[in-house]
Amino acid sequence: MSLRTVQLLLLFLCFVFPSVADGQTAFERAKVQADAGDADAQLEMGEIYRRQVGTPAGDSTAVMWYTKSAKQGNATAQCNLAFMLENGYGGAKDEEAALKWYRKSAKQDYARAQCGVGVMYEYGKGVDSDHVAAVKWYMKSAEGKYTPAYYNLARMYERGYGIARSDTAALRWYLMAAEANYAQAQGQLGWIYEHGMGSIRIDTQEALRWYQRASFNDDPMGRFNLGRYYYFGLGGIKKDYKIAAELFHSAARAGNTLAQYILGQMHETGLGDAVEQDQKEALELYLKAAEKGHKGAQFRAGRMFYYGYGTEKNLKVAAYYYGLAEAQGDVYAAGNLGIMLFEGQGVDKDTEKGAAMLRRAADAGIKEVRDYMYRNNIK
């Protein structure tokens, strides 16, 4: 290797890894400065541990460093500490303490903390719920050009929470957030244009454009809705079950309940070359959605356990999931659970309770339940 090549390599290393030149890593330098009481370095240490970059991770250690920096008045550290306390990262959840630190940071005009105070007021975390106060703090944050505050203001205007309902104002704030590349706002605009809102007319092609942008920015709901467009051939695009399944898979992996449910349906029966029939996979997807309260998934999980699809037959578990769905008003679950109660399948026999559920299902027009009641002389 020539001398000139060595010189160029060393110059490159100095730019890419500036700590190499003095024998210290960035972590070591920050640690020395943080131990000496430098608030910015303490914040950096908190970030290093929080993001698990180049060092053994530990939320509790991140909280320790954020606290040191926050006590010295660092607004970013105060906001980060509030977030950790709000969510119970690195220790016990403490919403009152979280609100205190959000307020301290917000008083320094830190826009992210102002939005955080708004969230605490909106949802009653560490303080009584107060939508008017939430809107006030979202406005302050929006003045500081914090994009999530635009989105939150749009929601408040759309629903009339803490401020007079205004579709026009909601659309304006959604557009501001969406144009700033906030994926949730892009997805919500897609929904608004698909279904209409007030004076805003339905425009499926405009909805498609926003769903595409939300999907590109990794928004799970945006991907689910874009998947629906390919599944049903909406917005002028050709049906494509394979692309739809790919989008549903991506959204389901990110925890989207609706995607888990519809993908479960696709796997339960199979869908040509697009989705292979896999009842075990279907059940796993239904169970994930059922845990989050999706009543359709609860009903289908119950049915899978009842018939032994994708798993061993288990009437007791089937009754459990039917019960969850029935409690949410699913009449098909009421019919199936009614039969199980009437006959004592997997549950203690209770003909009176079973008959009541069967009547509810029959009143909803389910023919199979009416036939069952007729055969068993249930009035």
DRENZA-67520 format. One record per residue (C-alpha): residue number from 1; residue in three letters; x, y, z. Coordinates in steps of 0.05 Angstrom, whole numbers. Layout:
BEGIN
- nr, rest, X, Y, Z
- NUM, ALA, X, Y, Z $
...
END
This chain:
BEGIN
- nr, rest, X, Y, Z
- 1, MET, 0, 0, 0 $
- 2, SER, 29, 67, -20 $
- 3, LEU, 41, 125, 29 $
- 4, ARG, -11, 167, -8 $
- 5, THR, -63, 111, 0 $
- 6, VAL, -48, 106, 74 $
- 7, GLN, -56, 182, 82 $
- 8, LEU, -123, 181, 46 $
- 9, LEU, -147, 123, 89 $
- 10, LEU, -128, 159, 153 $
- 11, LEU, -163, 222, 128 $
- 12, PHE, -225, 182, 113 $
- 13, LEU, -224, 150, 182 $
- 14, CYS, -219, 219, 215 $
- 15, PHE, -282, 241, 180 $
- 16, VAL, -323, 178, 188 $
- 17, PHE, -297, 159, 258 $
- 18, PRO, -271, 224, 287 $
- 19, SER, -259, 191, 355 $
- 20, VAL, -206, 145, 326 $
- 21, ALA, -156, 202, 321 $
- 22, ASP, -152, 215, 396 $
- 23, GLY, -161, 143, 418 $
- 24, GLN, -230, 153, 448 $
- 25, THR, -296, 126, 423 $
- 26, ALA, -355, 173, 420 $
- 27, PHE, -386, 135, 477 $
- 28, GLU, -324, 143, 521 $
- 29, ARG, -319, 217, 506 $
- 30, ALA, -393, 228, 522 $
- 31, LYS, -386, 187, 586 $
- 32, VAL, -327, 230, 611 $
- 33, GLN, -365, 294, 597 $
- 34, ALA, -430, 267, 627 $
- 35, ASP, -394, 246, 691 $
- 36, ALA, -366, 316, 694 $
- 37, GLY, -436, 344, 695 $
- 38, ASP, -446, 366, 623 $
- 39, ALA, -522, 365, 611 $
- 40, ASP, -517, 355, 536 $
- 41, ALA, -470, 296, 545 $
- 42, GLN, -517, 267, 597 $
- 43, LEU, -574, 272, 547 $
- 44, GLU, -529, 238, 495 $
- 45, MET, -515, 181, 544 $
- 46, GLY, -589, 173, 554 $
- 47, GLU, -600, 169, 479 $
- 48, ILE, -544, 118, 471 $
- 49, TYR, -574, 71, 523 $
- 50, ARG, -646, 83, 499 $
- 51, ARG, -627, 66, 427 $
- 52, GLN, -580, 10, 447 $
- 53, VAL, -524, 37, 403 $
- 54, GLY, -455, 7, 416 $
- 55, THR, -467, -9, 489 $
- 56, PRO, -507, -58, 532 $
- 57, ALA, -578, -32, 530 $
- 58, GLY, -619, -11, 589 $
- 59, ASP, -680, 34, 594 $
- 60, SER, -667, 43, 668 $
- 61, THR, -597, 70, 653 $
- 62, ALA, -627, 116, 600 $
- 63, VAL, -676, 143, 652 $
- 64, MET, -618, 155, 700 $
- 65, TRP, -581, 198, 649 $
- 66, TYR, -643, 234, 625 $
- 67, THR, -659, 251, 698 $
- 68, LYS, -589, 280, 710 $
- 69, SER, -595, 323, 647 $
- 70, ALA, -668, 342, 660 $
- 71, LYS, -652, 367, 730 $
- 72, GLN, -603, 415, 698 $
- 73, GLY, -658, 443, 655 $
- 74, ASN, -645, 408, 588 $
- 75, ALA, -713, 413, 552 $
- 76, THR, -700, 352, 508 $
- 77, ALA, -680, 309, 567 $
- 78, GLN, -741, 332, 606 $
- 79, CYS, -787, 312, 548 $
- 80, ASN, -752, 245, 539 $
- 81, LEU, -756, 231, 613 $
- 82, ALA, -830, 247, 612 $
- 83, PHE, -841, 199, 555 $
- 84, MET, -805, 143, 592 $
- 85, LEU, -845, 155, 655 $
- 86, GLU, -911, 160, 616 $
- 87, ASN, -900, 92, 585 $
- 88, GLY, -865, 56, 642 $
- 89, TYR, -799, 47, 604 $
- 90, GLY, -741, 35, 651 $
- 91, GLY, -784, 33, 713 $
- 92, ALA, -855, 39, 740 $
- 93, LYS, -905, 80, 700 $
- 94, ASP, -916, 148, 734 $
- 95, GLU, -963, 192, 694 $
- 96, GLU, -963, 249, 745 $
- 97, ALA, -888, 253, 744 $
- 98, ALA, -889, 249, 668 $
- 99, LEU, -937, 308, 664 $
- 100, LYS, -891, 348, 711 $
- 101, TRP, -831, 338, 665 $
- 102, TYR, -871, 351, 602 $
- 103, ARG, -894, 417, 633 $
- 104, LYS, -822, 437, 651 $
- 105, SER, -799, 423, 580 $
- 106, ALA, -861, 456, 549 $
- 107, LYS, -847, 520, 589 $
- 108, GLN, -783, 525, 549 $
- 109, ASP, -825, 525, 485 $
- 110, TYR, -803, 454, 467 $
- 111, ALA, -857, 436, 417 $
- 112, ARG, -854, 361, 426 $
- 113, ALA, -865, 369, 501 $
- 114, GLN, -923, 417, 488 $
- 115, CYS, -956, 363, 446 $
- 116, GLY, -941, 313, 502 $
- 117, VAL, -978, 358, 552 $
- 118, GLY, -1036, 360, 503 $
- 119, VAL, -1038, 284, 500 $
- 120, MET, -1039, 279, 575 $
- 121, TYR, -1098, 326, 579 $
- 122, GLU, -1135, 293, 522 $
- 123, TYR, -1132, 223, 552 $
- 124, GLY, -1133, 242, 626 $
- 125, LYS, -1063, 216, 641 $
- 126, GLY, -1037, 244, 707 $
- 127, VAL, -1092, 296, 706 $
- 128, ASP, -1167, 300, 695 $
- 129, SER, -1186, 296, 621 $
- 130, ASP, -1194, 366, 592 $
- 131, HIS, -1203, 371, 517 $
- 132, VAL, -1202, 447, 517 $
- 133, ALA, -1134, 447, 551 $
- 134, ALA, -1111, 393, 503 $
- 135, VAL, -1129, 436, 443 $
- 136, LYS, -1092, 495, 474 $
- 137, TRP, -1028, 455, 481 $
- 138, TYR, -1034, 425, 412 $
- 139, MET, -1041, 495, 384 $
- 140, LYS, -977, 517, 421 $
- 141, SER, -941, 456, 394 $
- 142, ALA, -967, 468, 323 $
- 143, GLU, -940, 540, 327 $
- 144, GLY, -873, 507, 338 $
- 145, LYS, -884, 467, 274 $
- 146, TYR, -888, 400, 308 $
- 147, THR, -922, 355, 257 $
- 148, PRO, -958, 306, 304 $
- 149, ALA, -992, 367, 335 $
- 150, TYR, -1022, 383, 266 $
- 151, TYR, -1051, 313, 264 $
- 152, ASN, -1078, 317, 335 $
- 153, LEU, -1111, 384, 321 $
- 154, ALA, -1143, 354, 259 $
- 155, ARG, -1173, 298, 301 $
- 156, MET, -1200, 347, 352 $
- 157, TYR, -1233, 390, 298 $
- 158, GLU, -1261, 328, 263 $
- 159, ARG, -1293, 303, 327 $
- 160, GLY, -1310, 369, 360 $
- 161, TYR, -1268, 354, 421 $
- 162, GLY, -1250, 417, 460 $
- 163, ILE, -1266, 461, 401 $
- 164, ALA, -1324, 472, 353 $
- 165, ARG, -1329, 416, 301 $
- 166, SER, -1303, 438, 233 $
- 167, ASP, -1292, 392, 174 $
- 168, THR, -1256, 448, 137 $
- 169, ALA, -1207, 460, 194 $
- 170, ALA, -1197, 386, 204 $
- 171, LEU, -1180, 377, 130 $
- 172, ARG, -1132, 436, 132 $
- 173, TRP, -1093, 408, 191 $
- 174, TYR, -1094, 337, 162 $
- 175, LEU, -1065, 365, 97 $
- 176, MET, -1011, 403, 134 $
- 177, ALA, -990, 340, 171 $
- 178, ALA, -995, 297, 109 $
- 179, GLU, -953, 345, 67 $
- 180, ALA, -901, 343, 122 $
- 181, ASN, -900, 268, 109 $
- 182, TYR, -937, 246, 172 $
- 183, ALA, -961, 177, 152 $
- 184, GLN, -1021, 173, 198 $
- 185, ALA, -1049, 237, 169 $
- 186, GLN, -1038, 211, 99 $
- 187, GLY, -1077, 148, 116 $
- 188, GLN, -1133, 189, 148 $
- 189, LEU, -1138, 232, 86 $
- 190, GLY, -1146, 169, 46 $
- 191, TRP, -1204, 148, 91 $
- 192, ILE, -1236, 217, 86 $
- 193, TYR, -1234, 218, 10 $
- 194, GLU, -1258, 146, 6 $
- 195, HIS, -1319, 157, 51 $
- 196, GLY, -1330, 232, 48 $
- 197, MET, -1333, 280, 106 $
- 198, GLY, -1383, 337, 110 $
- 199, SER, -1375, 378, 46 $
- 200, ILE, -1317, 335, 23 $
- 201, ARG, -1341, 290, -33 $
- 202, ILE, -1321, 218, -43 $
- 203, ASP, -1262, 211, -90 $
- 204, THR, -1234, 140, -91 $
- 205, GLN, -1175, 159, -136 $
- 206, GLU, -1153, 214, -88 $
- 207, ALA, -1162, 165, -31 $
- 208, LEU, -1117, 116, -68 $
- 209, ARG, -1063, 169, -76 $
- 210, TRP, -1062, 182, -1 $
- 211, TYR, -1064, 109, 17 $
- 212, GLN, -1004, 98, -28 $
- 213, ARG, -965, 153, 6 $
- 214, ALA, -983, 127, 75 $
- 215, SER, -963, 57, 55 $
- 216, PHE, -897, 82, 27 $
- 217, ASN, -884, 114, 95 $
- 218, ASP, -896, 47, 131 $
- 219, ASP, -964, 65, 162 $
- 220, PRO, -998, -2, 179 $
- 221, MET, -1068, 24, 169 $
- 222, GLY, -1048, 56, 104 $
- 223, ARG, -1021, -10, 80 $
- 224, PHE, -1084, -46, 102 $
- 225, ASN, -1128, 3, 64 $
- 226, LEU, -1084, 0, 3 $
- 227, GLY, -1090, -75, 7 $
- 228, ARG, -1166, -68, 7 $
- 229, TYR, -1161, -28, -57 $
- 230, TYR, -1123, -83, -91 $
- 231, TYR, -1168, -137, -61 $
- 232, PHE, -1233, -105, -86 $
- 233, GLY, -1205, -68, -146 $
- 234, LEU, -1223, 2, -121 $
- 235, GLY, -1200, 70, -145 $
- 236, GLY, -1192, 48, -216 $
- 237, ILE, -1138, -5, -203 $
- 238, LYS, -1142, -77, -224 $
- 239, LYS, -1157, -131, -173 $
- 240, ASP, -1094, -165, -150 $
- 241, TYR, -1100, -214, -93 $
- 242, LYS, -1026, -227, -89 $
- 243, ILE, -1008, -153, -79 $
- 244, ALA, -1066, -147, -31 $
- 245, ALA, -1040, -206, 10 $
- 246, GLU, -970, -176, 12 $
- 247, LEU, -997, -110, 38 $
- 248, PHE, -1041, -146, 89 $
- 249, HIS, -981, -187, 112 $
- 250, SER, -939, -124, 122 $
- 251, ALA, -995, -90, 161 $
- 252, ALA, -1009, -153, 202 $
- 253, ARG, -936, -160, 222 $
- 254, ALA, -939, -88, 247 $
- 255, GLY, -998, -107, 291 $
- 256, ASN, -1056, -81, 250 $
- 257, THR, -1117, -118, 276 $
- 258, LEU, -1159, -111, 213 $
- 259, ALA, -1103, -139, 170 $
- 260, GLN, -1094, -198, 217 $
- 261, TYR, -1168, -213, 212 $
- 262, ILE, -1176, -209, 136 $
- 263, LEU, -1110, -246, 125 $
- 264, GLY, -1136, -300, 172 $
- 265, GLN, -1197, -307, 128 $
- 266, MET, -1153, -313, 66 $
- 267, HIS, -1110, -367, 97 $
- 268, GLU, -1169, -405, 125 $
- 269, THR, -1198, -420, 56 $
- 270, GLY, -1139, -404, 10 $
- 271, LEU, -1143, -357, -48 $
- 272, GLY, -1117, -387, -112 $
- 273, ASP, -1044, -373, -126 $
- 274, ALA, -1044, -311, -81 $
- 275, VAL, -1052, -344, -13 $
- 276, GLU, -1041, -417, 5 $
- 277, GLN, -1093, -449, 50 $
- 278, ASP, -1062, -455, 119 $
- 279, GLN, -1112, -463, 175 $
- 280, LYS, -1059, -463, 229 $
- 281, GLU, -1034, -396, 204 $
- 282, ALA, -1106, -372, 200 $
- 283, LEU, -1119, -390, 272 $
- 284, GLU, -1055, -355, 295 $
- 285, LEU, -1078, -291, 259 $
- 286, TYR, -1148, -296, 288 $
- 287, LEU, -1120, -304, 358 $
- 288, LYS, -1076, -242, 351 $
- 289, ALA, -1136, -201, 328 $
- 290, ALA, -1181, -233, 381 $
- 291, GLU, -1133, -212, 437 $
- 292, LYS, -1143, -140, 414 $
- 293, GLY, -1219, -147, 418 $
- 294, HIS, -1238, -159, 345 $
- 295, LYS, -1305, -195, 353 $
- 296, GLY, -1303, -226, 283 $
- 297, ALA, -1236, -257, 299 $
- 298, GLN, -1262, -281, 366 $
- 299, PHE, -1320, -315, 332 $
- 300, ARG, -1276, -347, 279 $
- 301, ALA, -1226, -370, 331 $
- 302, GLY, -1283, -402, 369 $
- 303, ARG, -1306, -438, 307 $
- 304, MET, -1235, -463, 292 $
- 305, PHE, -1230, -493, 361 $
- 306, TYR, -1301, -521, 357 $
- 307, TYR, -1287, -560, 293 $
- 308, GLY, -1213, -572, 303 $
- 309, TYR, -1190, -530, 244 $
- 310, GLY, -1116, -515, 248 $
- 311, THR, -1113, -543, 318 $
- 312, GLU, -1140, -599, 362 $
- 313, LYS, -1215, -595, 376 $
- 314, ASN, -1227, -560, 442 $
- 315, LEU, -1299, -544, 460 $
- 316, LYS, -1281, -508, 524 $
- 317, VAL, -1236, -460, 487 $
- 318, ALA, -1287, -453, 432 $
- 319, ALA, -1339, -432, 483 $
- 320, TYR, -1291, -381, 512 $
- 321, TYR, -1280, -346, 445 $
- 322, TYR, -1353, -350, 427 $
- 323, GLY, -1368, -318, 494 $
- 324, LEU, -1320, -260, 480 $
- 325, ALA, -1353, -247, 413 $
- 326, GLU, -1424, -255, 440 $
- 327, ALA, -1409, -204, 495 $
- 328, GLN, -1394, -154, 439 $
- 329, GLY, -1460, -168, 405 $
- 330, ASP, -1440, -219, 353 $
- 331, VAL, -1505, -255, 338 $
- 332, TYR, -1471, -314, 303 $
- 333, ALA, -1430, -326, 366 $
- 334, ALA, -1494, -321, 407 $
- 335, GLY, -1525, -375, 364 $
- 336, ASN, -1466, -423, 369 $
- 337, LEU, -1455, -411, 443 $
- 338, GLY, -1530, -418, 454 $
- 339, ILE, -1528, -488, 424 $
- 340, MET, -1468, -506, 467 $
- 341, LEU, -1503, -483, 530 $
- 342, PHE, -1568, -517, 511 $
- 343, GLU, -1532, -583, 500 $
- 344, GLY, -1476, -576, 551 $
- 345, GLN, -1420, -579, 500 $
- 346, GLY, -1355, -557, 533 $
- 347, VAL, -1394, -518, 585 $
- 348, ASP, -1443, -532, 641 $
- 349, LYS, -1511, -545, 611 $
- 350, ASP, -1557, -485, 619 $
- 351, THR, -1620, -492, 575 $
- 352, GLU, -1650, -426, 599 $
- 353, LYS, -1589, -385, 583 $
- 354, GLY, -1577, -423, 519 $
- 355, ALA, -1648, -412, 495 $
- 356, ALA, -1642, -337, 509 $
- 357, MET, -1580, -333, 465 $
- 358, LEU, -1614, -374, 411 $
- 359, ARG, -1673, -327, 411 $
- 360, ARG, -1627, -267, 402 $
- 361, ALA, -1593, -300, 343 $
- 362, ALA, -1660, -322, 313 $
- 363, ASP, -1688, -252, 320 $
- 364, ALA, -1628, -228, 279 $
- 365, GLY, -1651, -273, 223 $
- 366, ILE, -1602, -331, 226 $
- 367, LYS, -1639, -388, 191 $
- 368, GLU, -1596, -444, 219 $
- 369, VAL, -1612, -422, 290 $
- 370, ARG, -1686, -418, 275 $
- 371, ASP, -1684, -488, 246 $
- 372, TYR, -1648, -513, 308 $
- 373, MET, -1700, -481, 353 $
- 374, TYR, -1756, -512, 313 $
- 375, ARG, -1725, -582, 317 $
- 376, ASN, -1715, -576, 392 $
- 377, ASN, -1782, -543, 406 $
- 378, ILE, -1751, -480, 434 $
- 379, LYS, -1801, -423, 436 $
END
